[in-house]
């Protein structure tokens, strides 16, 4: 089983990422997809806040496609393991029908 690759983007760092200019010719595509995935993770924060849960969100990306969305469910599910990153992981595993997610990247609104 290969380790799951994680990319953590903190709220304070995301503003810098959103404003930064790519340095190379190949960077714009990667930077644009990073911006999109970061924005999706931050969009996920709205759902748990509306439920009175913790304001965290995450998305799981496999091969450039979001395969798992993760709004925090710690309080609403009364489950200390239902962090946004785990919800995104569980959804991706279910959607793809497999336990391993080689090469997956997690974009989260806080440090997992």
Buried (B, 14 or more C-beta within 10 A) or exposed (E): EEEBEBBBBEBEEBEEEEEEEEEEEEEEEEBEBBBBBBBBBBBBBEBBBEBEBBBBBBBBBBEEEBBBBBBBBBBBEEEEEBBBBBBBBBBBBEBBEEEEBEEBBBBBBBEB
